[in-house]
Amino acid sequence: MIYIGVTGWGDHDSLYPGQISSRDKLKEYAGHFPIVEVDSAFYAIQPTRNAEKWVNETPASFQFVVKAYQGMTGHMRGEIPFETKQAMFNAFKESLVPYIETNKLAMTLFQFPPWFDCKRENVEYLRWCKSEMADLPSALEFRHQSWFAPQYRQKTLEFMQTEKWIHSICDEPQSGEGSIPTILKTTNPDKVLVRFHGRNVHGWQKRNAENWREVRYLYRYNQQELKEWTDSIQTLAKESADVYLLFNNNSGGDAADNAKEMMNLLHIEYDDLAPRQLGLF
């Protein structure tokens, strides 16, 4: 099965008719796509009441990809707001309970920062993270090129397979060690994740700009670029039972449109989405 969606549900104006409140957007979003990434979990571990609300607002088949909290992946500067790393992981796992109980947790996503390079202590930390997550499906995404350098590429993939990490494959600009190549290999027979970050090579490394996040993901895939992905997606679908595609190129509001285009190119129609609101006309 191929599932297509975007990161977050708040900033996709093309999906929402007329005036719709932010609290109703997920209900409407679920009428367009069967999955979504909960990126708010990266900035703060969400209270369980939020997850309870979200699972109740979506169809039974809807699934969530929950992004790991920034303290868990080394993005946070300074001290973590927990007594121990163990307490932080426990709080995160507790926040996942509503998704798990309703069978709506597609996976968690551990996206590591550009300075998390391939070295022994980081390998050991990944092993510890996966041990803490136990049998919960968890995807791993790198942002430092060293993990897929020629001398480490196969070892990285074998490590992910052994530890039962789901591979988060990236489509992103190639701009030095802070970006990774697209490695079309699955590491888990059940699931694989592909995240489309755009190809704004000039904005990818501008981390000093005040609006760097907006600049980084400002990109709209053209149809040819999406079409070139269709064969690869079909190949991945032969290697993993479920393929999840998430579009993250939303600085200019392009993610939802590109996700819809990909659905058309793959001739996918979902028959268990939520009912949509009627527009004015």
C-alpha positions, 0 to 999 in steps of 0.5 A: 500500500502507498500512503501519501500526505504532507507534514503538518495540517495547518498551513495548506491553504489550498485544502481548506474552503472559505473560512475554516478555524484551525481547530477544524483543519485536521478533520478537513485534511483527512478528507484529502490524505490518509496520513500526516506528519505530526511535526509539532511533536518535534518542538514539544512533547504533546500532551495526550489530550492532543493526540486523543483529539486528533485520533478522534477527528480522523477516520479509522484507517488514518495514520500519523507519523509522529516526529521525535522530540528535538531533545531526543535527536540532539537538536536542542541547544543547552540542557533538556527540560527533563531530569534524565534522557530516560525520563524524556523518552518515557514522556514521549512514549506516553504521548504516543498511547492514543495513537497506539490504542487506536492503531493509528501510529504509522511510525515515529520519525527520528530526524537527526541534525546535520552535525550528527555524523557517522562515528562510534558514539553516535552509532551507540546512541542510535542503538540505545534509542531503538532499544528504548523504542522497543517494538514501536515502529521508528524511522531514521533520517540522517542529515550528515553525508558521512552516513552514506559515504562510500565506505560506510553506506552498506554498513549504515544500511545493514545496521538499520536493518539489524536494529529494525529501523525504518529507512527515511529516504530523502529527496533534498538538495545536494549541497555538501556534508549537511545533505544526504543522497537519495538512497533507494533501499528499504531496511524494513520489510513492513514499512519505508518512508520517503520525505520530499524536502524540495530541491532549493539548493541555494536556500538549503544551507542558509541557517543563519538567516532569520527565516531560514526554515521558510527559505529552505523548503521553498520549492515546487516540484514540476511534473517531470521531477515527480514522474521520475519518482514513480518507478522508484516508488513502485520498486520500494513497494515491492520491498516493503509492504507499506510505502509512506510519502510525505511532502515537506516543501511547504514554505510556498504552499506547494506540498499539498498540490505536489502530493495530489499530483503524485497521487494522480501520477500513481493512479491512487484513489483512497476510498476511506477518507473523511467527508469533505466540507462543501465550498461556496460554489 
